[in-house]
Amino acid sequence: MRTNVIAGNWKMNKTNTEAVEMLTELKRLVKDIKGVKIVIGAPFTALSDAVKAVEGSNVEIAAENVYPRSSGAYTGEVSPTMLKAIGVKYVILGHSERREYFKESNEFINEKVKAVLAAGMTPILCVGEKLEDREAGRTAEVNETQVREGLKDITAEEAKNIIIAYEPVWAIGTGKTATPEMAQETHKEIREVLKSMFGAVADEMVIQYGGSMKPENAAELLAQADIDGGLIGGASLEAASFAKIVLAAK
């Protein structure tokens, strides 16, 4: 039995004060919800205060990126060691915005996955196709390449601690959403790739849906056999809307 993981990705939003206010409200709204893992991805500047704000609650904190070295002359970067030291539990990797705007390759993302695992945190590896890929019938091919190259040289034992977030790029921030059937089909394809790589372990791996999941469509998406939660963008910025998605996952 896989546990649904509902993770918020704030992106470049919220000051420390705003982060603490939102998390304080969220804790109150979800404190009695069991059987769902609740994660918030906050910007680097808010992480330390965010970790303190959720201490003792059922909410955990993710970073939105990392540099795959423990220390060194990498001006402006943040290491897995630094994140681990302040209590971060998850790291979002390979988000489409990182791939698009910052030209991150599958190889570089793979380095990050390994570094996060080595530091004892959980990677959330994002994969997904662009609109032109879907229209050209390349959805399965694009996702398989991103999964295989992003998880290159990962063992089956390590794979147990990795979350995959399928995010169709054409459905992020556009208001467009894959139908539950479309999302399920792609999730199943991704799980088949994972099975070919890791065997039975793939049945234990969480695959989130990350394409504009909202309170209005969460229940229908989460009812699908291979959808194990969501990576939530805009709807995670307000405690009330995010809590409704968590409730749907229950």
C-alpha positions as YAML, in Angstrom:
chain: A
units: angstrom
residues:
- id: 1
  name: MET
  ca: [0.00, 0.00, 0.00]
- id: 2
  name: ARG
  ca: [1.48, 3.33, -1.05]
- id: 3
  name: THR
  ca: [0.90, 6.44, 1.05]
- id: 4
  name: ASN
  ca: [-0.27, 9.57, -0.76]
- id: 5
  name: VAL
  ca: [2.26, 12.41, -0.58]
- id: 6
  name: ILE
  ca: [0.84, 15.91, -1.04]
- id: 7
  name: ALA
  ca: [3.70, 18.36, -1.54]
- id: 8
  name: GLY
  ca: [3.44, 22.09, -2.08]
- id: 9
  name: ASN
  ca: [5.98, 23.91, -4.24]
- id: 10
  name: TRP
  ca: [5.94, 27.62, -3.40]
- id: 11
  name: LYS
  ca: [8.54, 28.45, -6.09]
- id: 12
  name: MET
  ca: [9.87, 32.02, -5.69]
- id: 13
  name: ASN
  ca: [7.13, 33.12, -3.31]
- id: 14
  name: LYS
  ca: [6.81, 34.03, 0.39]
- id: 15
  name: THR
  ca: [9.08, 35.90, 2.74]
- id: 16
  name: ASN
  ca: [10.00, 34.30, 6.08]
- id: 17
  name: THR
  ca: [7.11, 36.05, 7.82]
- id: 18
  name: GLU
  ca: [4.62, 35.00, 5.14]
- id: 19
  name: ALA
  ca: [5.91, 31.43, 5.25]
- id: 20
  name: VAL
  ca: [5.50, 31.13, 9.01]
- id: 21
  name: GLU
  ca: [2.01, 32.65, 8.89]
- id: 22
  name: MET
  ca: [0.87, 30.21, 6.20]
- id: 23
  name: LEU
  ca: [2.42, 27.18, 7.91]
- id: 24
  name: THR
  ca: [0.87, 28.12, 11.25]
- id: 25
  name: GLU
  ca: [-2.56, 28.17, 9.61]
- id: 26
  name: LEU
  ca: [-1.89, 24.97, 7.64]
- id: 27
  name: LYS
  ca: [-0.87, 23.05, 10.77]
- id: 28
  name: ARG
  ca: [-4.19, 23.95, 12.37]
- id: 29
  name: LEU
  ca: [-6.18, 22.81, 9.32]
- id: 30
  name: VAL
  ca: [-4.44, 19.45, 8.82]
- id: 31
  name: LYS
  ca: [-3.52, 18.45, 12.37]
- id: 32
  name: ASP
  ca: [-6.09, 15.66, 12.54]
- id: 33
  name: ILE
  ca: [-5.42, 14.22, 9.06]
- id: 34
  name: LYS
  ca: [-3.74, 10.83, 9.13]
- id: 35
  name: GLY
  ca: [-2.55, 8.51, 6.36]
- id: 36
  name: VAL
  ca: [-1.18, 11.30, 4.14]
- id: 37
  name: LYS
  ca: [2.34, 12.72, 4.05]
- id: 38
  name: ILE
  ca: [2.23, 16.51, 3.92]
- id: 39
  name: VAL
  ca: [5.22, 18.43, 2.57]
- id: 40
  name: ILE
  ca: [5.85, 22.10, 1.78]
- id: 41
  name: GLY
  ca: [8.66, 23.17, -0.55]
- id: 42
  name: ALA
  ca: [9.85, 26.63, 0.50]
- id: 43
  name: PRO
  ca: [12.50, 28.97, -0.94]
- id: 44
  name: PHE
  ca: [15.98, 28.79, 0.60]
- id: 45
  name: THR
  ca: [15.58, 32.01, 2.60]
- id: 46
  name: ALA
  ca: [12.50, 30.69, 4.42]
- id: 47
  name: LEU
  ca: [13.63, 27.11, 5.04]
- id: 48
  name: SER
  ca: [15.08, 27.48, 8.54]
- id: 49
  name: ASP
  ca: [12.04, 29.34, 9.86]
- id: 50
  name: ALA
  ca: [9.73, 26.94, 8.02]
- id: 51
  name: VAL
  ca: [11.32, 23.91, 9.69]
- id: 52
  name: LYS
  ca: [10.90, 25.53, 13.11]
- id: 53
  name: ALA
  ca: [7.30, 26.52, 12.32]
- id: 54
  name: VAL
  ca: [6.22, 22.92, 11.63]
- id: 55
  name: GLU
  ca: [8.18, 21.27, 14.45]
- id: 56
  name: GLY
  ca: [6.10, 18.63, 16.21]
- id: 57
  name: SER
  ca: [3.40, 18.67, 13.51]
- id: 58
  name: ASN
  ca: [2.49, 16.32, 10.65]
- id: 59
  name: VAL
  ca: [3.92, 18.78, 8.08]
- id: 60
  name: GLU
  ca: [7.47, 18.39, 6.73]
- id: 61
  name: ILE
  ca: [9.65, 20.75, 4.73]
- id: 62
  name: ALA
  ca: [11.30, 20.40, 1.32]
- id: 63
  name: ALA
  ca: [13.90, 22.51, -0.44]
- id: 64
  name: GLU
  ca: [13.20, 23.45, -4.07]
- id: 65
  name: ASN
  ca: [16.71, 22.78, -5.35]
- id: 66
  name: VAL
  ca: [20.25, 21.83, -4.26]
- id: 67
  name: TYR
  ca: [23.80, 21.78, -5.60]
- id: 68
  name: PRO
  ca: [25.28, 18.26, -5.72]
- id: 69
  name: ARG
  ca: [28.41, 18.90, -3.63]
- id: 70
  name: SER
  ca: [28.77, 18.89, 0.13]
- id: 71
  name: SER
  ca: [30.88, 22.09, 0.18]
- id: 72
  name: GLY
  ca: [33.28, 24.10, -1.97]
- id: 73
  name: ALA
  ca: [33.77, 27.16, -4.13]
- id: 74
  name: TYR
  ca: [30.28, 27.28, -5.64]
- id: 75
  name: THR
  ca: [29.21, 30.87, -5.02]
- id: 76
  name: GLY
  ca: [25.50, 31.27, -4.45]
- id: 77
  name: GLU
  ca: [24.73, 27.56, -4.18]
- id: 78
  name: VAL
  ca: [23.37, 25.48, -1.26]
- id: 79
  name: SER
  ca: [24.60, 21.98, -0.44]
- id: 80
  name: PRO
  ca: [22.70, 18.87, 0.74]
- id: 81
  name: THR
  ca: [24.71, 19.03, 3.98]
- id: 82
  name: MET
  ca: [23.40, 22.52, 4.69]
- id: 83
  name: LEU
  ca: [19.79, 21.48, 4.04]
- id: 84
  name: LYS
  ca: [20.07, 18.36, 6.18]
- id: 85
  name: ALA
  ca: [21.59, 20.37, 9.04]
- id: 86
  name: ILE
  ca: [18.53, 22.62, 9.39]
- id: 87
  name: GLY
  ca: [16.01, 19.76, 9.25]
- id: 88
  name: VAL
  ca: [14.93, 19.66, 5.61]
- id: 89
  name: LYS
  ca: [13.52, 16.21, 4.74]
- id: 90
  name: TYR
  ca: [12.81, 16.40, 0.98]
- id: 91
  name: VAL
  ca: [14.35, 18.11, -2.05]
- id: 92
  name: ILE
  ca: [12.48, 18.87, -5.31]
- id: 93
  name: LEU
  ca: [14.73, 18.12, -8.30]
- id: 94
  name: GLY
  ca: [14.45, 18.45, -12.07]
- id: 95
  name: HIS
  ca: [11.41, 20.72, -12.03]
- id: 96
  name: SER
  ca: [10.47, 21.81, -15.54]
- id: 97
  name: GLU
  ca: [11.37, 25.40, -14.66]
- id: 98
  name: ARG
  ca: [14.88, 24.29, -13.66]
- id: 99
  name: ARG
  ca: [15.19, 22.35, -16.91]
- id: 100
  name: GLU
  ca: [13.81, 25.19, -19.04]
- id: 101
  name: TYR
  ca: [15.18, 28.38, -17.46]
- id: 102
  name: PHE
  ca: [18.44, 27.06, -16.02]
- id: 103
  name: LYS
  ca: [19.19, 24.44, -18.68]
- id: 104
  name: GLU
  ca: [19.60, 21.58, -16.21]
- id: 105
  name: SER
  ca: [20.38, 18.29, -17.95]
- id: 106
  name: ASN
  ca: [19.28, 14.80, -16.97]
- id: 107
  name: GLU
  ca: [22.91, 14.06, -16.10]
- id: 108
  name: PHE
  ca: [23.14, 17.03, -13.70]
- id: 109
  name: ILE
  ca: [19.78, 16.15, -12.15]
- id: 110
  name: ASN
  ca: [21.03, 12.60, -11.65]
- id: 111
  name: GLU
  ca: [24.00, 13.98, -9.69]
- id: 112
  name: LYS
  ca: [21.56, 15.86, -7.48]
- id: 113
  name: VAL
  ca: [19.43, 12.75, -6.86]
- id: 114
  name: LYS
  ca: [22.51, 10.85, -5.70]
- id: 115
  name: ALA
  ca: [23.69, 13.72, -3.51]
- id: 116
  name: VAL
  ca: [20.30, 14.07, -1.81]
- id: 117
  name: LEU
  ca: [20.12, 10.33, -1.13]
- id: 118
  name: ALA
  ca: [23.67, 10.34, 0.24]
- id: 119
  name: ALA
  ca: [22.67, 13.10, 2.67]
- id: 120
  name: GLY
  ca: [19.73, 11.04, 3.95]
- id: 121
  name: MET
  ca: [16.93, 13.12, 2.43]
- id: 122
  name: THR
  ca: [14.18, 12.16, -0.02]
- id: 123
  name: PRO
  ca: [14.45, 13.36, -3.63]
- id: 124
  name: ILE
  ca: [11.25, 14.35, -5.46]
- id: 125
  name: LEU
  ca: [12.30, 13.87, -9.09]
- id: 126
  name: CYS
  ca: [10.12, 15.79, -11.56]
- id: 127
  name: VAL
  ca: [9.59, 14.48, -15.08]
- id: 128
  name: GLY
  ca: [7.18, 15.52, -17.82]
- id: 129
  name: GLU
  ca: [6.64, 16.34, -21.45]
- id: 130
  name: LYS
  ca: [6.04, 19.65, -23.23]
- id: 131
  name: LEU
  ca: [2.96, 20.28, -25.35]
- id: 132
  name: GLU
  ca: [4.84, 19.66, -28.60]
- id: 133
  name: ASP
  ca: [6.01, 16.28, -27.26]
- id: 134
  name: ARG
  ca: [2.47, 15.21, -26.39]
- id: 135
  name: GLU
  ca: [1.08, 16.38, -29.73]
- id: 136
  name: ALA
  ca: [3.84, 14.47, -31.55]
- id: 137
  name: GLY
  ca: [3.11, 11.28, -29.60]
- id: 138
  name: ARG
  ca: [6.41, 11.42, -27.69]
- id: 139
  name: THR
  ca: [5.00, 11.53, -24.14]
- id: 140
  name: ALA
  ca: [6.12, 8.02, -23.13]
- id: 141
  name: GLU
  ca: [9.52, 8.42, -24.80]
- id: 142
  name: VAL
  ca: [10.30, 11.78, -23.12]
- id: 143
  name: ASN
  ca: [9.27, 10.56, -19.67]
- id: 144
  name: GLU
  ca: [11.17, 7.29, -20.00]
- id: 145
  name: THR
  ca: [14.34, 9.16, -20.95]
- id: 146
  name: GLN
  ca: [14.01, 11.55, -18.02]
- id: 147
  name: VAL
  ca: [13.33, 8.70, -15.58]
- id: 148
  name: ARG
  ca: [16.12, 6.42, -16.82]
- id: 149
  name: GLU
  ca: [18.75, 9.16, -17.03]
- id: 150
  name: GLY
  ca: [17.61, 10.89, -13.83]
- id: 151
  name: LEU
  ca: [17.86, 7.60, -11.92]
- id: 152
  name: LYS
  ca: [20.98, 6.23, -13.62]
- id: 153
  name: ASP
  ca: [23.10, 4.03, -11.32]
- id: 154
  name: ILE
  ca: [20.48, 4.12, -8.56]
- id: 155
  name: THR
  ca: [19.95, 0.79, -6.78]
- id: 156
  name: ALA
  ca: [16.56, -0.78, -6.09]
- id: 157
  name: GLU
  ca: [17.14, -0.22, -2.36]
- id: 158
  name: GLU
  ca: [17.79, 3.49, -2.97]
- id: 159
  name: ALA
  ca: [14.77, 3.73, -5.28]
- id: 160
  name: LYS
  ca: [12.48, 2.97, -2.32]
- id: 161
  name: ASN
  ca: [13.34, 6.43, -0.99]
- id: 162
  name: ILE
  ca: [12.66, 8.35, -4.22]
- id: 163
  name: ILE
  ca: [9.43, 10.07, -5.20]
- id: 164
  name: ILE
  ca: [8.61, 10.72, -8.86]
- id: 165
  name: ALA
  ca: [6.47, 13.74, -9.71]
- id: 166
  name: TYR
  ca: [4.91, 13.57, -13.17]
- id: 167
  name: GLU
  ca: [4.26, 17.12, -14.32]
- id: 168
  name: PRO
  ca: [3.02, 17.63, -17.87]
- id: 169
  name: VAL
  ca: [4.72, 20.93, -18.67]
- id: 170
  name: TRP
  ca: [1.73, 22.06, -20.76]
- id: 171
  name: ALA
  ca: [-0.50, 21.84, -17.67]
- id: 172
  name: ILE
  ca: [1.63, 23.86, -15.22]
- id: 173
  name: GLY
  ca: [0.23, 27.29, -14.47]
- id: 174
  name: THR
  ca: [-1.85, 27.23, -17.64]
- id: 175
  name: GLY
  ca: [-5.14, 26.19, -16.12]
- id: 176
  name: LYS
  ca: [-5.07, 23.12, -18.36]
- id: 177
  name: THR
  ca: [-5.17, 19.75, -16.65]
- id: 178
  name: ALA
  ca: [-4.79, 16.26, -18.00]
- id: 179
  name: THR
  ca: [-8.00, 14.29, -17.60]
- id: 180
  name: PRO
  ca: [-7.77, 11.70, -14.82]
- id: 181
  name: GLU
  ca: [-7.62, 9.01, -17.51]
- id: 182
  name: MET
  ca: [-4.76, 10.75, -19.35]
- id: 183
  name: ALA
  ca: [-2.86, 11.24, -16.10]
- id: 184
  name: GLN
  ca: [-3.38, 7.62, -15.06]
- id: 185
  name: GLU
  ca: [-2.18, 6.34, -18.43]
- id: 186
  name: THR
  ca: [1.08, 8.27, -18.14]
- id: 187
  name: HIS
  ca: [1.58, 7.35, -14.48]
- id: 188
  name: LYS
  ca: [1.17, 3.69, -15.41]
- id: 189
  name: GLU
  ca: [3.72, 4.07, -18.21]
- id: 190
  name: ILE
  ca: [6.18, 5.62, -15.76]
- id: 191
  name: ARG
  ca: [5.62, 2.80, -13.26]
- id: 192
  name: GLU
  ca: [6.32, 0.26, -16.00]
- id: 193
  name: VAL
  ca: [9.65, 1.98, -16.67]
- id: 194
  name: LEU
  ca: [10.42, 1.87, -12.95]
- id: 195
  name: LYS
  ca: [9.55, -1.86, -12.90]
- id: 196
  name: SER
  ca: [11.98, -2.51, -15.72]
- id: 197
  name: MET
  ca: [14.66, -0.70, -13.71]
- id: 198
  name: PHE
  ca: [13.94, -1.78, -10.13]
- id: 199
  name: GLY
  ca: [11.60, -4.77, -10.29]
- id: 200
  name: ALA
  ca: [8.95, -5.14, -7.60]
- id: 201
  name: VAL
  ca: [10.23, -2.06, -5.77]
- id: 202
  name: ALA
  ca: [8.40, 0.03, -8.39]
- id: 203
  name: ASP
  ca: [5.09, -0.98, -6.82]
- id: 204
  name: GLU
  ca: [6.20, 0.74, -3.60]
- id: 205
  name: MET
  ca: [7.35, 3.97, -5.25]
- id: 206
  name: VAL
  ca: [5.19, 7.08, -5.00]
- id: 207
  name: ILE
  ca: [4.36, 8.81, -8.30]
- id: 208
  name: GLN
  ca: [2.73, 12.20, -7.77]
- id: 209
  name: TYR
  ca: [0.74, 14.18, -10.30]
- id: 210
  name: GLY
  ca: [2.02, 17.72, -10.76]
- id: 211
  name: GLY
  ca: [-0.11, 19.34, -13.45]
- id: 212
  name: SER
  ca: [-2.37, 21.98, -11.91]
- id: 213
  name: MET
  ca: [-3.96, 19.83, -9.21]
- id: 214
  name: LYS
  ca: [-6.55, 21.92, -7.37]
- id: 215
  name: PRO
  ca: [-9.22, 21.32, -4.71]
- id: 216
  name: GLU
  ca: [-11.78, 20.98, -7.53]
- id: 217
  name: ASN
  ca: [-10.04, 18.11, -9.36]
- id: 218
  name: ALA
  ca: [-7.89, 16.52, -6.63]
- id: 219
  name: ALA
  ca: [-10.25, 13.74, -5.57]
- id: 220
  name: GLU
  ca: [-10.84, 12.50, -9.12]
- id: 221
  name: LEU
  ca: [-7.11, 12.50, -9.93]
- id: 222
  name: LEU
  ca: [-6.14, 10.86, -6.64]
- id: 223
  name: ALA
  ca: [-8.69, 8.10, -7.18]
- id: 224
  name: GLN
  ca: [-6.58, 6.74, -10.07]
- id: 225
  name: ALA
  ca: [-4.66, 3.54, -9.37]
- id: 226
  name: ASP
  ca: [-1.16, 4.85, -10.07]
- id: 227
  name: ILE
  ca: [-1.50, 8.44, -8.80]
- id: 228
  name: ASP
  ca: [-0.06, 8.66, -5.29]
- id: 229
  name: GLY
  ca: [-0.46, 12.30, -4.37]
- id: 230
  name: GLY
  ca: [0.38, 15.61, -5.93]
- id: 231
  name: LEU
  ca: [3.08, 18.22, -6.36]
- id: 232
  name: ILE
  ca: [1.03, 21.38, -5.98]
- id: 233
  name: GLY
  ca: [2.01, 24.83, -7.27]
- id: 234
  name: GLY
  ca: [-0.42, 27.74, -7.07]
- id: 235
  name: ALA
  ca: [-2.93, 25.96, -4.83]
- id: 236
  name: SER
  ca: [-0.22, 25.46, -2.19]
- id: 237
  name: LEU
  ca: [0.21, 29.19, -1.56]
- id: 238
  name: GLU
  ca: [-2.96, 29.40, 0.53]
- id: 239
  name: ALA
  ca: [-3.44, 27.17, 3.56]
- id: 240
  name: ALA
  ca: [-7.15, 26.60, 2.95]
- id: 241
  name: SER
  ca: [-6.82, 25.42, -0.66]
- id: 242
  name: PHE
  ca: [-3.82, 23.23, 0.10]
- id: 243
  name: ALA
  ca: [-5.58, 21.67, 3.10]
- id: 244
  name: LYS
  ca: [-8.55, 20.75, 0.87]
- id: 245
  name: ILE
  ca: [-6.21, 18.79, -1.42]
- id: 246
  name: VAL
  ca: [-4.67, 17.04, 1.60]
- id: 247
  name: LEU
  ca: [-8.19, 16.13, 2.75]
- id: 248
  name: ALA
  ca: [-8.99, 14.74, -0.72]
- id: 249
  name: ALA
  ca: [-5.88, 12.55, -0.48]
- id: 250
  name: LYS
  ca: [-7.09, 11.10, 2.79]
...
